[in-house]
Amino acid sequence: MYNAEDYIGECIESVLAQSIDDWELLVVDDGSTDESARIVNEFVVSDKRIRLLAHPDGANLGVSSSRQLGVHTARGKYIAFLDADDFYEENKLETQIAAMVGFPDCVVCHTGVTEISDRDKCRDETLFNQSFTQPHQYNLHERDDFLDQNLICNSTVLVRAHALSEVIFAFPQLFQYEDWTLWILLSTGGSFLYLPDRLVHYRIHDKSATSAVLNNSLRERYSRVEFLSSVLALCDDSEIIDAAEVRLHETLDTLRDNYRKYVPPPKRGVADSNSKG
């Protein structure tokens, strides 16, 4: 969490309300300066399954480093992610664990979402809600669009802990899409399972990282360059690398075209005789 005082209480309450109780909740504070830590500590005092973690000296190190701290501290067979501004349905964990038992070769399970917004403008259908009506097992990197759009909401993911130990999932990123990068790295270790049940409430608001990207087309392009560069640097699969290289060149071409459209070309001519440079 980072400065999530408006949402972290509801987030934690949704874990406390789960239909199973054999879980641990690790809240990683990524250098918050508001009342977030105080709110979490109130839950910590009343429930020993909840722990508050932080970086040395209360530093703000970003999502990937925070995820690394949580995963390395976790003791469970499965690890579920939950952004501080989202919250679960009561049967979220139980439903996913049962599904993973039924599909033992899947490394990641994700679900549909109910999108909510502080501005009361919600989309009933998002990229995260796919058209399948039954559990759907698939290989992520075999989809034609796996590098074009992220179809997996971070807060819906349940992953086998051993799969996380086999990939590099903590890396510096300035913008967004660190979760998208992780899904691609995990996809080399096994298949994915999509459940159409909307088991997570996914919140869109002006302060969210998602909004920061969606509301700025240039930031979105830079984020995509960073995402594709991360895939190239971290992935060992040759087919994924080849596909990422193609997408990266396409993205850079688009950026160049945008610059040429909005930035006037330099004036060319004879320098003034009084010029000093």
KOLNU-731185 format. One record per atom (N, C-alpha, C): x, y, z. Coordinates in steps of 0.001 Angstrom, whole numbers, plus 500000, padded with zeros to 6 digits. Atoms other than C-alpha are relative to their C-alpha. Layout:
# residues N
XYZ ...
This chain:
# residues 277
500843498811500000 500000500000500000 500877501238500000 499339498705499954 501028503595499436 498921501077500149 500979498946499716 498951506379501025 498577499561499642 501295500616500321 495827504231500961 499013500113501152 500846499891498810 494087505510504088 498506499958499683 501427499984500347 490783505889502216 499453498608499708 500471501289500497 490647502250501149 500521498783500772 499340501176499448 492936499987503177 499134499272501026 500880500654499027 490358499319505903 499023499053499333 500942500854500733 487778497977503446 500718498824499356 499191501058500594 490506495989501735 500264498878501017 499696500995498962 491534494236504970 498737499300500484 501262500598499565 487937493681506038 499559498899499036 500413501009500978 487355491734502814 500790498710500160 499221501213499719 490145489315503770 499487499349501281 500555500533498754 488793488933507293 498674499281499778 501319500582500266 485410488057505781 500053498752499124 499896501157500886 486758485165503663 499348498762500601 500706501211499551 484853481884503843 500959498940500519 498995500843499365 488114480143504801 500840500884500909 499250499175499049 490283481256507694 501474499606500123 498610500433499938 493601479477507054 500833500849499034 499238499075500832 495456482481505649 500851500905500878 499258498919499358 498040485092506558 499907501210499075 500100498761500769 497728488708505437 501228500849500274 498794499190499900 500959490581504768 499752501320499287 500200498667500568 500433494301504246 501358500672499892 498689499384500221 503518495898502698 499804501506499820 500102498542500069 503733499626503391 501184500542499200 498942499499500882 505680501236500553 500247501492500243 499626498630499672 506639504429502384 498846500978500109 501154499108499870 503181505838503103 500286501141500966 499840498829499138 503039509304504643 498677500439500605 501309499659499434 499343509334505564 499713499095501196 500393500794498837 497400507361508204 499873498503499701 500154501407500397 497592504032506363 500565499035501038 499354500921499063 500031502373508767 499250499932501321 500750499986498747 498046503452511818 498741499147499871 501222500769500215 494867501950510351 500308498505499974 499639501420500078 496607498665509546 500385499467501377 499573500450498674 498151498456513012 498826499703500918 501195500302499207 494672498528514529 499507498591499707 500361501374500363 493919495311512616 501034499011500521 498922500883499542 497306493821513541 499817499643501473 500176500213498566 496560494229517246 498893498981500277 501167500840499731 493257492374516961 500041498646499301 499963501272500723 494261489531514595 501447499646499684 498597500383500140 497607487720514727 500336499496498605 499736500438501368 497201486530511117 500420501164499102 499688498807500794 497811490104509913 501335500571500455 498692499413499703 501319491564509716 500234501206499103 499636498806500762 502535494975508608 501498499984499735 498602499989500406 505804495005506667 500351501362499392 499540498738500590 507890497978505524 501438499848499559 498620499990500460 511124498690503711 500888500700501038 499090499334499056 514222499807505666 499850501520499944 500139498547499874 513866503391506914 498707500525499390 501288499573500533 510302503470505612 500069500502498577 499770499518501361 511521503899502033 498848499651499071 500952500252501081 509284504078498974 500784499392498837 499188500718500985 510717501443496608 499209499504498801 500792500413501147 507827500740494266 499334498650500165 500853501183499913 505453497903493543 500809498705499972 499268501258500146 507948495242492448 500781499643501261 499238500270498773 510192495587495508 499065499678501158 500971500292498944 507137495614497758 499445498595499849 500477501361500245 505832492456496116 501067498989500415 498908500903499631 509242490846496613 500068499805501514 499966500090498538 509215491652500330 498866499124500510 501139500791499561 505752490175500743 500148498527499656 499870501389500442 506447487026498731 501083499273500785 498914500642499263 509743486318500495 499639499760501464 500426500168498619 508010486676503863 498882498966500118 501171500877499972 504972484571502946 500393498541500225 499740501397499672 504734480976504160 499018499037499340 501068500844500532 501739479690502222 500349499254498735 499872500776501233 501409477186499397 499539500820498808 500508499099501029 499484479786497419 500221501437500455 499874498577499698 499995483536497205 498974500755499168 500990499159500671 497208485949496366 500432501454500128 499689498578499973 497776489585495443 498712500797500214 501155499138499777 495468492389496532 500481501435500137 499652498582499921 495971496073495762 499212500660501118 500568499398498795 495201498338498702 498671500700499765 501264499317500279 492273500034496941 498939499064499427 500979500988500457 490524496813495861 499518499159501178 500416500910498936 488625494210497876 499342498758499400 500453501322500423 487518490568497670 498516499777500287 501252500634499611 484189488798497566 500319498951501062 499756500877498862 483767486495500573 500522498620499604 499592501357500409 484331483271498599 501178500017499047 498931499865500983 487297484504496565 501072498932500179 498891500930499792 490095482454498103 499544498543499940 500487501385499990 488041479318498672 499718499502498590 500328500382501373 486808479276495066 501260499747499179 498784500148500791 490262479742493594 500849498811500438 499209501140499519 491998477188495801 499385498691499515 500670501206500503 489395474572494868 500268499814498514 499741500077501438 489932475397491201 501429499560499728 498596500373500201 493707475091491499 500236498530500333 499905501432499688 493322471674493111 499492499180498817 500572500710501141 491194470642490150 500810500120498725 499138499794501174 493723471970487634 501451500060500493 498691500013499322 497071470880489149 501161500513499162 498899499522500824 499192471930486150 499933501499499746 500101498548500134 498029475565486305 500855500670501076 499168499277499035 500416478010487965 499331501290500467 500679498742499664 498141481080487975 498506499831499773 501457499945500149 494407481459488549 499566501450500150 500534498640499890 492630484766487865 498510499993499665 501459499988500081 489005485833487789 499485501285499349 500660498783500433 486518488369486534 499935501009501138 500055498932499007 485995491670488341 498686500761499893 501024498964500008 483324494127489312 500724501324500133 499280498730499969 484659497564488472 499184501047500748 500647498919499265 483857500409490838 500833501264499823 499315498736500221 484725504068490594 499510501034501001 500373498916499102 484784507019492972 499140501042499289 500773499025500773 483184509023490170 498708499399499468 501242500682500391 480319506529489720 499908499758498499 499982500337501418 481394505825486154 500697498659499861 499455501348500019 481847502087485881 499718499343498654 500216500798501194 482217499741482969 499602498596500433 500431501344499635 480276496520483253 500939498961499395 499083500918500656 482654494863480800 501380500654499908 498628499533500113 486415495310481063 500814498906499327 499119501020500567 489367493490479549 500142498796500922 499830501072499022 489474491454482750 498843499012499993 501165500881500058 486003489987482161 499903499399498605 499984500653501299 486380487503479338 498669499306499736 501307500499500437 483569485827477425 499697498568500438 500216501390499598 483996482348478907 499002499921501150 500979500205498929 481189481044481093 500397498872500933 499476501096499188 483145478081482478 501497500228500210 498551499870499825 486690477769483862 500745499720498700 499290500092501281 489107478251480986 501493499889500253 498568500224499858 492625476796480969 500677500371498683 499341499552501225 495076478349478513 501472500310500281 498600499589499906 498711479245477831 500094501467499585 500032498551500234 499156483007478105 500821500403498785 499136499519501081 502083483416475716 499649499402498638 500475500511501288 500231481459473008 498856500840499445 501024499087500497 497586484176472739 500650501016499061 499452499031500947 498103486524469780 500156501386500617 500021498645499441 497435489562471983 500686500104501359 499485499999498632 499469488678475080 500946501165500272 499146498833499830 501831491623474472 499287501305499646 500753498817500419 499094494013473344 499090500541501094 500883499559498932 496811494118476367 500080499038501176 499950500800498781 496858492936479952 498587499575500366 501340500531499747 493841490696480502 499823499497501425 500020500566498652 494641489860484129 500065501115501029 500022499021498914 493665492068487067 500852499471501157 499064500417498961 496408491921489705 499296499456501241 500666500380498754 493977491655492632 499208498706499891 500713501271500154 492319488554491151 500925498802500027 499043501097500224 495493486482490940 500254499170501257 499495500966499028 496224483376492978 501064499194499276 498887500660500670 499601481827492130 500636498991500954 499288500980499182 501431478747493350 501331500610500422 498806499346499468 504257479935495591 501270499491499332 498776500550500598 506805477591494005 500272500614498630 499813499394501320 506202479202490603 500671501366500116 499376498694499800 507176482609491972 501484499873500314 498592500188499641 510451481195493271 500869499724498778 499255500375501196 511440480278489714 500140501138498995 499894498867500921 511168483742488109 500545501218500739 499573498717499450 512692487176488624 498794500928499958 501213499188500011 509776489275489727 500169501340500699 499758498683499403 511386492268491446 501003500723499115 499173499268500940 512761494785488990 499526501455499997 500377498589499967 512820498586488762 499148500391498802 500831499449501062 510000500162486766 499481501351500451 500396498639499645 509130503842486682 498498500208499895 501384499697500288 505598503640485409 499040498899500468 501067500943499742 503214500691485267 500365498680499349 499891501258500729 502790497155483944 500988499016500616 499123500997499387 505086495394486414 499245498689500225 500770501228499842 502255492924487023 499885499258498664 500070500590501338 501850492321483279 501301499266499669 498701500648500211 505564491566483061 500084498695500781 499945501207499175 505236489070485914 499156498883499404 500854501054500582 502360487218484216 500734499315498850 499291500585501140 504487486728481106 501136499103500474 498927500835499471 507427485418483118 499438498706500587 500614501192499418 505133483020484997 499446499061498937 500630500824501042 503580481810481741 500955498964499420 499042500986500499 506795479975480857 500074498766500905 499936501105499050 506284477706483878 498757499149500070 501221500791499961 502776476408483218 498822500764499442 501197499391500561 499251477142482105 499297500891501024 500793499092499183 496813479748483443 498560499516500020 501407500370499873 493232479304484621 499177501261500242 500902498860499823 490516481930484180 498654499512500522 501332500273499461 487359481805486315 499108501197499705 500862498873500355 484438483917485058 499328500672501205 500595499408498804 483199484542488613 500652501344500304 499470498677499669 483562488201489555 500265500061501502 499661500205498596 485373487660492812 500759501166500624 499243498846499515 487132491026493138 499312501281499570 500457498657500335 485978494623493280 501236500832499670 498828499302500529 488457496565491160 499669501492499902 500350498584499863 488534500282491933 500835500879499060 499359498972500816 489322503076489481 499763501348500669 500135498662499428 490023506496490968 501156500858499523 499045499054500581 492018509588490104 501423499816500510 498671500152499421 494939508704492407 500644498654499681 499457501341500255 495416505154491144 501065500036498916 498942500103501011 498436504110489099 499410499746498623 500649500274501281 496094502833486399 499500501286499363 500505498740500531 494442506228486021 501131500887499503 498859499172500407 497843507918485825 500476499637498607 499599500441501334 498590505834482739 498896500260498981 501107499877500940 495145505842481119 499704501451499626 500322498595500245 494794509626481409 501124500764499314 498864499329500627 498119510387479732 500539499094498898 499622500882501111 498745508930476273 501506499855499872 498549500088500090 502462509769476336 500542499088501092 499575500875498906 502886508101479727 499684498544499667 500376501357500368 501046505069478380 501011499423499014 499011500472500970 503504504826475472 501336499697500668 498757500245499280 506520505171477737 499876498747500871 500224501194499182 505014502541480052 500119498743499158 499941501170500879 504661500180477113 501447499700499570 498583500208500334 508300500730476076 500722499340501174 499362500562498808 509377499999479652 499586498547500211 500517501355499853 507168496912479810 500679499046499022 499397500867501011 508494495453476555 501502499837500235 498573500090499689 512088496262477549 500234499045501170 499881500902498855 511552494431480860 499841498546499572 500204501357500503 510223491369479046 501259499519499277 498789500373500732 513268491370476752 501166499718500939 498879500146499075 515652491714479692 499867498788500906 500200500995498952 514079489129481987 499562498629499502 500559501260500488 512539486432479790 501042499215499217 499062500873500693 514497483440478470 499367499268498815 500688500707501072 511868482169476025 500216500723498672 499641499360501266 513012482846472440 498788500509499236 501193499554500719 509495483074470988 499441501276500613 500479498791499334 508439485631473590 500932501167499702 499027498948500287 511649487610473015 499804500534498586 500201499562501382 511079487696469248 498739500854499874 501257499250500074 507481488860469693 500130501358500684 499822498740499276 508494491525472233 500846500985499199 499171499130500832 511157492895469888 499174500662498904 500869499438501043 508569493349467140 499098501085500584 500894499023499383 506151495117469496 500763501253500436 499210498852499553 508922497346470862 500314500922498830 499723499175501177 509912498536467389 498735500731499537 501258499366500393 506251499219466580 499661501163500933 500296498957499022 505824501226469787 500924501198499817 499048498920500218 508979503250469144 499671500773498722 500413499321501229 507786503991465610 498826500934500261 501151499165499662 504516505307467024 500432501232500784 499485498862499241 506373507488469520 500693501006499082 499292499105500912 508563508901466764 499010500789499142 501007499309500802 505521509704464633 499297501077500809 500663499013499148 503874511473467570 500885501215500224 499088498876499803 506956513595468209 500059500870498746 499929499246501245 507147514587464556 498734500804499758 501270499315500189 503497515580464655 499904501266500846 500188498907499050 503742517886467671 501229500884500198 498788499211499819 507365519059467679 500452500522498641 499607499468501304 508266521430464809 501454499675499695 498609500298500357 511437520589462885 500882501218500249 499105498864499759 514501522741463615 500154500846498747 499804499093501130 514942525798461444 501433499888499508 498680500130500594 517850525448459074 500301501250499186 499637498808500754 519745528430457632 501367500483500431 498702499419499692 522798530658457873 499938500707501335 499977499364498675 523698531682461422 500300501483499859 499734498571499981 523695535393462211 501480500255500283 498566499747499859 527160536895461995 500389500421501399 499722499587498634 526860538238465532 499786498873501013 500268501097499080 525980534863466973 501274499528500668 498846500490499240 528255533502469673 500139498486499972 499877501448499961 527587529856469042 499225499338498898 
